[in-house]
């Protein structure tokens, strides 16, 4: 397939530079694509889709009564990242997670950073994600955010920016793993030739990290899922299968004498570590949300007694609030005395008077986000929205300024993507996964989410986004 | 293993077996209708009766013609025992416990689900000849069994699935046999006529038992067929054989960690197994075939309830369960 008609826009394209010249690390891939007929590419795409359905790689879409299961479209053109670039990203991510972990330990214990006025005290203490029951707690081995899936984007110059920290229960890692298996079948010869770093040992690393959280020699580990109707259920069962551990739901667990047990066909068996994929406040109806049907009564007391470890620790949500995000560069400097390696997107806090005025005056040019919403819900993309929507958000901000932040619209980078019109540039972001156990490790791969609609900047799977395999090279 | 997981695996075994047997059921009648003399009407009512769905069928105002009955037993999602419902429930159960299944088992089951669903969307029941469809459902399920046979470890989970499969098969074999009771001969003195033979032959063929039966007994004779499908200890679809296999699995499950005597599930199963062991075919005929099969079905329900109490409902009495560290 030729790329003669490939359109360049003002955005940074991952494959071509502004002069239309192919970047070095994409050479081999491009020449393979050029040799492959468009019919063949279509077939590869078709069989990739089919494999996903057969494997049941599906997710449930909320607010959709019709098709409850959909596949996350996997585009067959991968995204490639050269090693030097990756090393910089990995160093930046490690630095950030390290600082955020120190921050969490501090705000639930000594609150030194608040006393020193680096982060406004009321921003943290009034946050609905600051969990009272966690005050004074130190999680096992002092680690709060064990699994992180940070979102990054690239602007016009190609510079990477951190978009969100996702410290709660980031999903998507199963797509990174399974997509790789599918794409391997599509380009078997290219993997060796290019030298693509493997991601397939992620489940083993995850298990090792989880086992590290217990004092026992052979701790019993489980994945705690809200159940089959959760949009990420495929991932929960996938990870349990890959790690060879039990997938449990709230009804399988009971607490006795501050210890947690699974109900098995042979009676009760103690469990030591839970990779929990349910929200903090649903964990225990006695401590948090009394209406939670998903949780386990008494499990928080077991946690406090040190008899069960959670990954991630309850209470991390307060640090990935979009308002706290704005302070992360200062948090890094405060704890590590280092310059942040990765930049933040400039962020206007509507809670601050000057920022708010700027946002209200320039809303047409800004992206407005709720401070504690995820998944692309509750946000306004100024340049794409109508006058009515601008007005609606102005009102929302005036009524509840603490709940909103705004950022300039970023021009996400593009990668050639197979569409009905052939290969066209589509906007992407990048979600690498970081594990924090004995040490901090950035997995050399990522979920690249792609906005399949032409010109669209919304990459969320719940809003019509797809994914790409992400190749981190050895060289 | 987790009680919830054991429960799902048990039902996965039952639903898959149910779907396979429904495909066989309908096949009996299609086979039979092709051999009927031209002046006799096809009979579809017996299928609805034997599957125990007569009441709901009537309430919905459906009529006993070929297309409506086939649709009801195959593609009707309102009929909770139809092939499409059974396959859907089997897949839902598998989805809940996917981490406990081999990749192949899950993928083949998932394919089967999409296959049946697609046929339903395409309104396949309107087609003239559905035998290929039923053949394919059977084969896909047998493929799943075959995969399991050669890839799944004989652990507790395997035995729960076997237990579900054999109990369901015993129940289904009794129902397939019961179809014959419901099929009306034009007059009572036609027993033993070629038409009667046709019925028995079709029935044997539907459970892939015709050739084996021939080799063992020779001529078609109603009491021999009953003996073969109820009391034979070697044929894998006879009720007695199914109980023997179910009992082996149940004992494997119960044996580990057993402290006292046999549990109530083992007792209920042992009771039915020994009844079949001691009964002669004359006992079956004398108590009335339909009545005898009815009793077998009730006993199977009781066994299933006891299994539920002993292994799946631990939550309600966990305090009395011994705690393992």
Interface residues (C-beta under 8 A of the other chain):
Chain A: X53 X54 X55 X56 X228 X233 X237 X238 X240 X241 X246 X247 X248 X249 X251 X252 X254 X256 X261 X262 X263 X264 X265 X266 X267 X268 X269 X270
Chain B: X1 X2 X3 X4 X5 X6 X92 X95 X96 X97 X98 X99 X100 X106 X107 X110 X111 X114 X156 X253 X256 X257 X311 X314 X315 X318 X321 X322 X323 X324 X325
